Amino acid sequence: MAAPTDVLGPTVIWNCLIVEDDADNARYIAEGFRSLGHVAVISRDGADAFARATGETWDLVILDRMLPNDVDGLSILTTMRALGKKTPVLVLSALSALDERVRGLKAGGDDYLAKPFAFSELAARAEALVRRSRSGPEIRTLQLADLTLDLARRHVERGGRPIALQPREFRLLAYLMMHPGQVVTRTMLLEAVWDYQFDPQTNVIDVQVSRLRGKLDAGGAPTLIHTVRGVGYTLAAPQ
């Protein structure tokens, strides 16, 4: 199933957790959001989903009702709300009866979408939920020091110098710029940028970061991407 592209046009950047045990559906949703410039991480089992949804910060959670080992996604949702998590949650389910939709909303869901669905509708609902949850203006550009990333135009420049990036490099830089000053682990990058749910034990990340760093630092510009040995990377402005 090919991922949809250019459904709405990127207007808001968000971090999305996709809780869906069906690999094809999860990939379809994730690639659709990534094509709009967002960050999407997939969780396919109840235990991992529970830990990530309740223990990490997200702008949006797409939550499937039924997960492996008879885990009901609504139990994750009710725990999130009990912990005070106000993250927008869109519940997905093959259960389309009215009483099931009511259950999902009463459990704390912000919206409910029955399967099968069109990605355009999912994206529109997701954008509406994120917009309502944010009090500030929509994020269209990211900036750190003299580095600017324009999501809408897929344009990057540093000190006024345009930088041509491949799609993967753009996603990698966007993810780093969404976590400025934070140590981003290789596992986080594998999941968010490469959609790997495991460590392939290759140097693909190091190679890609090296290429990106070379483009950003061309002409002797101060380094922005720093290696945290044995852990990952951090994007920080020059001292």
PEDA-V552537 format. One record per residue. N is the residue number from 0. PSI is psi in degrees with one decimal (none if undefined). Layout:
N_PSI + N_PSI
//
This chain:
0_120.7 + 1_142.6 + 2_139.4 + 3_152.0 + 4_153.5 + 5_43.2 + 6_-49.6 + 7_-21.6 + 8_137.4 + 9_121.4 + 10_-27.3 + 11_134.4 + 12_132.5 + 13_158.4 + 14_121.2 + 15_132.7 + 16_123.4 + 17_108.5 + 18_101.2 + 19_121.9 + 20_-19.0 + 21_114.9 + 22_-41.5 + 23_-45.2 + 24_-42.5 + 25_-44.8 + 26_-38.5 + 27_-46.3 + 28_-45.9 + 29_-45.8 + 30_-32.9 + 31_-46.3 + 32_-40.0 + 33_-33.0 + 34_-20.1 + 35_2.1 + 36_6.5 + 37_170.2 + 38_127.2 + 39_128.2 + 40_135.1 + 41_136.7 + 42_126.5 + 43_-0.4 + 44_156.8 + 45_-44.4 + 46_-45.8 + 47_-42.9 + 48_-42.4 + 49_-46.8 + 50_-42.0 + 51_-39.9 + 52_-35.0 + 53_-21.5 + 54_-8.7 + 55_166.0 + 56_126.9 + 57_154.5 + 58_-21.8 + 59_142.0 + 60_124.1 + 61_116.3 + 62_116.0 + 63_142.7 + 64_-51.3 + 65_124.3 + 66_168.5 + 67_154.4 + 68_32.5 + 69_31.3 + 70_128.3 + 71_123.2 + 72_-26.4 + 73_-24.5 + 74_-34.9 + 75_-43.5 + 76_-46.9 + 77_-35.0 + 78_-41.0 + 79_-46.7 + 80_-35.9 + 81_-30.2 + 82_0.3 + 83_10.8 + 84_122.2 + 85_12.8 + 86_130.8 + 87_133.4 + 88_124.5 + 89_117.8 + 90_130.1 + 91_140.0 + 92_148.9 + 93_-9.0 + 94_103.4 + 95_0.3 + 96_151.9 + 97_-43.8 + 98_-29.7 + 99_-39.5 + 100_-40.1 + 101_-41.5 + 102_-44.0 + 103_-40.7 + 104_-39.4 + 105_-27.9 + 106_-9.6 + 107_3.4 + 108_145.2 + 109_-20.5 + 110_162.7 + 111_126.5 + 112_124.8 + 113_145.8 + 114_148.9 + 115_161.2 + 116_161.7 + 117_137.1 + 118_-34.1 + 119_-39.0 + 120_-42.7 + 121_-45.9 + 122_-40.5 + 123_-43.1 + 124_-41.3 + 125_-44.2 + 126_-40.2 + 127_-41.4 + 128_-44.4 + 129_-40.4 + 130_-43.7 + 131_-29.8 + 132_-13.2 + 133_131.0 + 134_-21.0 + 135_-179.0 + 136_159.4 + 137_144.3 + 138_115.5 + 139_-24.7 + 140_153.0 + 141_142.4 + 142_139.8 + 143_120.2 + 144_-124.1 + 145_15.0 + 146_128.5 + 147_133.6 + 148_118.4 + 149_109.8 + 150_-43.7 + 151_-41.2 + 152_-2.1 + 153_44.1 + 154_136.6 + 155_137.0 + 156_154.4 + 157_122.1 + 158_32.6 + 159_-3.6 + 160_117.2 + 161_142.3 + 162_119.5 + 163_122.3 + 164_146.1 + 165_159.2 + 166_-42.7 + 167_-38.5 + 168_-38.5 + 169_-45.5 + 170_-40.2 + 171_-46.0 + 172_-41.2 + 173_-42.4 + 174_-43.4 + 175_-38.9 + 176_-20.9 + 177_-9.1 + 178_55.3 + 179_134.9 + 180_-5.5 + 181_150.2 + 182_116.6 + 183_118.3 + 184_163.0 + 185_-34.8 + 186_-43.0 + 187_-42.1 + 188_-39.5 + 189_-40.9 + 190_-45.5 + 191_-33.7 + 192_-37.0 + 193_-8.4 + 194_34.4 + 195_133.5 + 196_14.5 + 197_164.0 + 198_112.7 + 199_0.2 + 200_45.5 + 201_171.8 + 202_26.3 + 203_-39.3 + 204_-45.8 + 205_-40.3 + 206_-45.0 + 207_-41.5 + 208_-39.4 + 209_-43.1 + 210_-43.3 + 211_-43.1 + 212_-39.5 + 213_-38.7 + 214_-39.3 + 215_-35.7 + 216_10.7 + 217_143.4 + 218_12.9 + 219_16.6 + 220_147.3 + 221_144.7 + 222_135.4 + 223_-33.8 + 224_118.9 + 225_140.2 + 226_131.1 + 227_100.8 + 228_128.6 + 229_-2.1 + 230_-60.6 + 231_-129.3 + 232_161.8 + 233_143.7 + 234_119.4 + 235_147.0 + 236_151.0 + 237_144.7 + 238_none
//
